Amino acid sequence: MSNGKGVSRGDRNRNARLSRLRVLVPACNAIVGIDLADNKQAVVVTDHDSKVLGRRTFRCRAWDLGLAFDSEGRVP
């Protein structure tokens, strides 16, 4: 729902939160996000501006995710 005033309060809060997080992570580093579920794990690698560099899903339990990385021999 738009109030006609441009950017919503939620958008401003999200942008401010992302700006605070970007200060904490050097621009030369990548960020890895892992979504842990029961039998399917999702891994995403992003750059400093949240652009997705790689994405993989693994069909294993969360505690077996290390073994999945070891068997792949590379990052997503």
GUVO-797457 format. One record per residue: x, y, z of N, C-alpha, C in turn; residue number from 1; residue in one letter. Coordinates in steps of 0.05 Angstrom, whole numbers. Example, Ala and Ser with C-alpha at 12.3 -4.5 7.8 and 13.67 -1.06 7.14 Angstrom:
# GUVO-797457
atom nX 264 nY -114 nZ 156 caX 246 caY -90 caZ 156 cX 264 cY -66 cZ 156 seq 1 type a $
atom nX 257 nY -45 nZ 142 caX 273 caY -21 caZ 143 cX 258 cY 1 cZ 157 seq 2 type s $
This chain:
# GUVO-797457
atom nX 17 nY -23 nZ 0 caX 0 caY 0 caZ 0 cX 18 cY 25 cZ 0 seq 1 type m $
atom nX 13 nY 42 nZ -18 caX 30 caY 66 caZ -21 cX 15 cY 90 cZ -10 seq 2 type s $
atom nX 31 nY 107 nZ 4 caX 19 caY 131 caZ 15 cX 24 cY 155 cZ -3 seq 3 type n $
atom nX 37 nY 151 nZ -26 caX 42 caY 173 caZ -44 cX 65 cY 191 cZ -37 seq 4 type g $
atom nX 80 nY 184 nZ -16 caX 102 caY 201 caZ -7 cX 129 cY 190 cZ -15 seq 5 type k $
atom nX 130 nY 172 nZ -33 caX 156 caY 160 caZ -42 cX 163 cY 135 cZ -26 seq 6 type g $
atom nX 186 nY 136 nZ -13 caX 196 caY 112 caZ 1 cX 181 cY 109 cZ 28 seq 7 type v $
atom nX 172 nY 84 nZ 33 caX 157 caY 79 caZ 57 cX 176 cY 78 cZ 81 seq 8 type s $
atom nX 164 nY 78 nZ 105 caX 180 caY 76 caZ 129 cX 195 cY 50 cZ 131 seq 9 type r $
atom nX 182 nY 28 nZ 122 caX 194 caY 2 caZ 122 cX 219 cY 1 cZ 103 seq 10 type g $
atom nX 216 nY 14 nZ 80 caX 238 caY 16 caZ 61 cX 261 cY 32 cZ 73 seq 11 type d $
atom nX 255 nY 54 nZ 86 caX 276 caY 70 caZ 98 cX 290 cY 55 cZ 120 seq 12 type r $
atom nX 275 nY 40 nZ 137 caX 287 caY 24 caZ 158 cX 305 cY 2 cZ 147 seq 13 type n $
atom nX 296 nY -11 nZ 126 caX 312 caY -32 caZ 113 cX 337 cY -21 cZ 101 seq 14 type r $
atom nX 335 nY 2 nZ 87 caX 359 caY 14 caZ 75 cX 379 cY 23 cZ 97 seq 15 type n $
atom nX 368 nY 34 nZ 119 caX 386 caY 42 caZ 141 cX 400 cY 18 cZ 153 seq 16 type a $
atom nX 385 nY -4 nZ 157 caX 397 caY -28 caZ 168 cX 419 cY -39 cZ 150 seq 17 type r $
atom nX 413 nY -40 nZ 124 caX 433 caY -50 caZ 105 cX 458 cY -32 cZ 105 seq 18 type l $
atom nX 454 nY -6 nZ 107 caX 477 caY 13 caZ 108 cX 494 cY 7 cZ 132 seq 19 type s $
atom nX 481 nY 2 nZ 155 caX 497 caY -4 caZ 180 cX 512 cY -30 cZ 177 seq 20 type r $
atom nX 500 nY -50 nZ 164 caX 514 caY -75 caZ 160 cX 536 cY -73 cZ 140 seq 21 type l $
atom nX 533 nY -56 nZ 119 caX 555 caY -53 caZ 99 cX 579 cY -40 cZ 111 seq 22 type r $
atom nX 576 nY -23 nZ 131 caX 599 caY -11 caZ 145 cX 615 cY -33 cZ 159 seq 23 type v $
atom nX 602 nY -54 nZ 169 caX 615 caY -75 caZ 184 cX 631 cY -94 cZ 167 seq 24 type l $
atom nX 623 nY -97 nZ 141 caX 635 caY -116 caZ 123 cX 652 cY -102 cZ 103 seq 25 type v $
atom nX 679 nY -107 nZ 102 caX 696 caY -94 caZ 82 cX 686 cY -101 cZ 53 seq 26 type p $
atom nX 689 nY -82 nZ 35 caX 680 caY -86 caZ 7 cX 693 cY -109 cZ -7 seq 27 type a $
atom nX 717 nY -117 nZ 1 caX 731 caY -139 caZ -12 cX 722 cY -166 cZ -3 seq 28 type c $
atom nX 705 nY -168 nZ 17 caX 695 caY -193 caZ 28 cX 669 cY -202 cZ 15 seq 29 type n $
atom nX 664 nY -228 nZ 14 caX 639 caY -239 caZ 6 cX 622 cY -246 cZ 30 seq 30 type a $
atom nX 596 nY -247 nZ 27 caX 578 caY -254 caZ 49 cX 564 cY -280 cZ 42 seq 31 type i $
atom nX 564 nY -299 nZ 61 caX 551 caY -324 caZ 57 cX 527 cY -326 cZ 75 seq 32 type v $
atom nX 504 nY -332 nZ 62 caX 479 caY -336 caZ 77 cX 470 cY -365 cZ 74 seq 33 type g $
atom nX 463 nY -377 nZ 97 caX 455 caY -405 caZ 96 cX 427 cY -407 cZ 108 seq 34 type i $
atom nX 408 nY -419 nZ 93 caX 381 caY -424 caZ 103 cX 379 cY -453 cZ 111 seq 35 type d $
atom nX 377 nY -458 nZ 136 caX 377 caY -486 caZ 146 cX 349 cY -495 cZ 149 seq 36 type l $
atom nX 343 nY -518 nZ 136 caX 317 caY -530 caZ 138 cX 321 cY -559 cZ 147 seq 37 type a $
atom nX 300 nY -575 nZ 146 caX 302 caY -603 caZ 156 cX 319 cY -620 cZ 137 seq 38 type d $
atom nX 312 nY -621 nZ 112 caX 326 caY -638 caZ 93 cX 338 cY -624 cZ 69 seq 39 type n $
atom nX 334 nY -598 nZ 66 caX 344 caY -583 caZ 43 cX 356 cY -557 cZ 53 seq 40 type k $
atom nX 382 nY -553 nZ 48 caX 396 caY -529 caZ 56 cX 402 cY -511 cZ 32 seq 41 type q $
atom nX 399 nY -486 nZ 35 caX 404 caY -466 caZ 14 cX 428 cY -449 cZ 22 seq 42 type a $
atom nX 447 nY -445 nZ 4 caX 470 caY -429 caZ 10 cX 473 cY -408 cZ -12 seq 43 type v $
atom nX 476 nY -383 nZ -4 caX 479 caY -361 caZ -23 cX 504 cY -345 cZ -16 seq 44 type v $
atom nX 520 nY -338 nZ -37 caX 543 caY -320 caZ -33 cX 537 cY -294 cZ -47 seq 45 type v $
atom nX 540 nY -272 nZ -33 caX 534 caY -245 caZ -44 cX 558 cY -227 cZ -41 seq 46 type t $
atom nX 558 nY -206 nZ -57 caX 579 caY -186 caZ -54 cX 570 cY -165 cZ -34 seq 47 type d $
atom nX 586 nY -144 nZ -32 caX 581 caY -123 caZ -12 cX 554 cY -108 cZ -17 seq 48 type h $
atom nX 545 nY -108 nZ -42 caX 520 caY -94 caZ -49 cX 496 cY -114 cZ -51 seq 49 type d $
atom nX 498 nY -137 nZ -39 caX 478 caY -158 caZ -39 cX 471 cY -169 cZ -67 seq 50 type s $
atom nX 490 nY -167 nZ -85 caX 487 caY -180 caZ -111 cX 495 cY -209 cZ -109 seq 51 type k $
atom nX 477 nY -227 nZ -117 caX 482 caY -256 caZ -114 cX 505 cY -265 cZ -133 seq 52 type v $
atom nX 526 nY -277 nZ -122 caX 548 caY -287 caZ -137 cX 545 cY -317 cZ -142 seq 53 type l $
atom nX 532 nY -331 nZ -124 caX 529 caY -360 caZ -127 cX 507 cY -370 cZ -109 seq 54 type g $
atom nX 494 nY -391 nZ -117 caX 472 caY -402 caZ -102 cX 472 cY -433 cZ -105 seq 55 type r $
atom nX 470 nY -448 nZ -83 caX 469 caY -477 caZ -84 cX 449 cY -487 cZ -64 seq 56 type r $
atom nX 437 nY -509 nZ -70 caX 420 caY -523 caZ -51 cX 432 cY -551 cZ -47 seq 57 type t $
atom nX 430 nY -560 nZ -23 caX 441 caY -586 caZ -15 cX 418 cY -602 cZ -3 seq 58 type f $
atom nX 414 nY -627 nZ -12 caX 394 caY -644 caZ 0 cX 408 cY -662 cZ 21 seq 59 type r $
atom nX 410 nY -650 nZ 45 caX 421 caY -664 caZ 68 cX 411 cY -651 cZ 93 seq 60 type c $
atom nX 417 nY -663 nZ 116 caX 410 caY -651 caZ 141 cX 430 cY -629 cZ 147 seq 61 type r $
atom nX 422 nY -610 nZ 165 caX 438 caY -587 caZ 171 cX 466 cY -595 cZ 182 seq 62 type a $
atom nX 467 nY -616 nZ 198 caX 492 caY -624 caZ 210 cX 510 cY -639 cZ 190 seq 63 type w $
atom nX 499 nY -646 nZ 166 caX 516 caY -658 caZ 145 cX 525 cY -638 cZ 124 seq 64 type d $
atom nX 519 nY -612 nZ 129 caX 526 caY -592 caZ 109 cX 556 cY -589 cZ 105 seq 65 type l $
atom nX 571 nY -593 nZ 126 caX 601 caY -592 caZ 124 cX 611 cY -613 cZ 105 seq 66 type g $
atom nX 599 nY -637 nZ 107 caX 607 caY -659 caZ 89 cX 600 cY -652 cZ 60 seq 67 type l $
atom nX 578 nY -639 nZ 56 caX 570 caY -631 caZ 29 cX 590 cY -611 cZ 17 seq 68 type a $
atom nX 599 nY -592 nZ 33 caX 620 caY -573 caZ 24 cX 646 cY -587 cZ 18 seq 69 type f $
atom nX 653 nY -605 nZ 35 caX 678 caY -620 caZ 31 cX 678 cY -637 cZ 6 seq 70 type d $
atom nX 655 nY -649 nZ 0 caX 653 caY -666 caZ -24 cX 653 cY -649 cZ -49 seq 71 type s $
atom nX 642 nY -625 nZ -48 caX 641 caY -607 caZ -71 cX 668 cY -596 cZ -78 seq 72 type e $
atom nX 684 nY -590 nZ -57 caX 710 caY -579 caZ -62 cX 711 cY -551 cZ -72 seq 73 type g $
atom nX 689 nY -537 nZ -71 caX 688 caY -509 caZ -79 cX 665 cY -495 cZ -66 seq 74 type r $
atom nX 665 nY -469 nZ -67 caX 644 caY -452 caZ -56 cX 623 cY -448 cZ -78 seq 75 type v $
atom nX 598 nY -444 nZ -71 caX 577 caY -440 caZ -91 cX 584 cY -418 cZ -111 seq 76 type p $
